[in-house]
Amino acid sequence: MAVIRNEAEKGILICGSGNGMSMAANKHKLIRCGLALNVEIAKLPRQHNDANVLSVAARFISEK
């Protein structure tokens, strides 16, 4: 992941529920990952927890 290698300041992870990716990402010292199920919730980890990675739940969003 580019954030761990200091190649990027922010990142996005996508998996079915988003939860597993989020938990795995948060095991790394440089990662503060938040889980997003919709646009409103996606804003909160960055605003309130200074998240630098967003984990998106693919099963709960559309391609649009």
RAWO-V90982 format. One line per field, one symbol per residue. ss: DSSP state (H for helix, E for strand, C for the rest). phi: phi as a letter, one per 20 degrees, with the letter a starting at -180 (. if undefined). Layout:
ss: ???
phi: ???
This chain:
ss: CCCCCCCCCCEEEEECCCHHHHHHHCCCCCCCEEEECCHHHHHHHHHHHCCCEEEEEHHHCCCC
phi: .fffelebecbcdcbgenfffffffffegedcddecdbffffffgffdclfdcdddeffdcdff
